[in-house]
């Protein structure tokens, strides 16, 4: 394969990947954002709830799984009905208390030192924040 064919194949693949995955399946990948944690804790918590309350961590036939899924969705809908007195309201943003904001600000404005600890067993360096 010559260089012109290889470049043509690369471009075709990149176009395919862009159209099939990046544009049509938006959000399937996880990007990198510096200084921000990367977790899927909400997804894992929902999965745990389904396993604990719905399937009881057992495998089911598809027909049974669909029935269980329907029951879970029905129960969640009832629990989150805003007309109920004890409705579980879905949080769209975190609730941060004034106390937490204050302590976070104080920590952020405090003097901090970063120390480097070489790890003898590997070539990695451990960084520790000392306040």
C-alpha positions in Angstrom: 0.0 0.0 0.0 1.5 3.3 -1.0 1.4 6.5 1.1 -1.4 8.1 -0.9 -3.7 5.0 -0.4 -2.9 4.9 3.3 -3.7 8.6 3.8 -7.0 8.1 1.9 -7.9 5.1 4.1 -7.0 7.2 7.2 -9.2 10.0 6.1 -12.1 7.7 5.3 -11.8 6.1 8.7 -11.7 9.4 10.5 -14.8 10.6 8.6 -16.6 7.4 9.5 -15.6 7.6 13.1 -16.6 11.2 13.3 -20.1 10.6 11.8 -20.9 7.3 13.4 -19.6 7.8 16.9 -18.8 11.4 17.8 -21.9 13.0 16.1 -24.5 10.2 16.3 -23.5 8.8 19.7 -22.8 12.0 21.5 -21.5 11.4 25.0 -20.3 7.8 24.6 -16.7 8.7 25.3 -15.1 10.3 28.3 -12.8 13.3 27.6 -10.1 14.7 29.8 -10.6 17.8 31.9 -7.6 18.9 33.9 -8.1 19.3 37.7 -11.6 17.8 37.6 -12.5 14.4 38.9 -13.8 11.8 36.4 -16.4 9.5 37.9 -19.6 7.8 37.0 -20.8 7.5 40.6 -24.4 8.4 39.7 -24.6 5.6 37.2 -23.0 3.1 39.6 -25.5 4.2 42.3 -28.4 3.7 40.0 -27.1 0.3 38.9 -26.7 -0.7 42.6 -30.3 0.3 43.3 -31.6 -1.7 40.3 -29.6 -4.8 41.5 -30.5 -4.5 45.1 -34.2 -3.6 44.8 -35.2 -5.0 41.4 -33.2 -8.0 40.2 -31.7 -9.0 43.6 -28.4 -9.6 41.7 -29.8 -12.5 39.8 -29.9 -13.3 36.1 -33.4 -13.3 34.5 -34.9 -14.2 31.3 -35.6 -11.2 29.0 -39.4 -11.4 29.6 -38.9 -11.3 33.4 -36.3 -8.6 33.2 -38.7 -6.4 31.2 -41.4 -6.9 33.8 -38.9 -6.0 36.6 -37.8 -3.0 34.7 -41.4 -1.8 34.2 -42.0 -2.2 37.9 -38.9 -0.3 38.8 -39.8 2.6 36.5 -43.4 2.7 37.9 -42.1 2.8 41.5 -39.6 5.5 40.7 -42.3 7.6 39.0 -44.6 7.3 42.0 -41.8 8.1 44.4 -40.9 11.3 42.4 -44.5 12.6 42.0 -44.2 16.2 43.1 -47.8 16.2 44.2 -47.0 13.8 47.0 -46.1 15.1 50.5 -43.0 12.9 50.8 -41.9 13.1 47.1 -38.3 12.3 46.3 -37.4 15.3 44.2 -34.7 14.7 41.5 -31.7 17.0 42.1 -30.6 19.0 39.2 -27.8 20.7 41.0 -25.9 20.0 44.3 -27.0 21.6 47.5 -24.0 23.0 49.2 -24.4 24.4 52.7 -23.0 27.8 53.7 -20.7 26.0 56.2 -19.2 23.9 53.4 -18.7 26.9 51.2 -17.0 28.7 54.1 -14.7 25.9 55.0 -13.9 25.3 51.3 -13.0 29.0 50.9 -10.8 28.9 54.0 -9.0 25.8 52.8 -8.5 27.3 49.4 -7.0 30.5 50.8 -4.8 28.7 53.3 -1.1 28.2 52.7 -0.3 24.8 51.3 2.9 23.0 50.4 3.4 20.2 48.0 6.0 17.6 48.8 7.4 15.0 46.4 8.0 11.5 47.7 10.0 9.2 45.4 8.6 5.7 45.3 11.5 3.2 45.5 9.6 0.3 44.1 8.7 2.1 40.8 9.6 5.1 38.9 6.5 7.0 40.0 6.6 10.0 42.3 3.9 10.5 44.9 2.8 14.1 45.5 1.3 15.0 48.9 -0.5 18.2 49.7 0.4 19.5 53.2 -1.7 22.3 54.7 
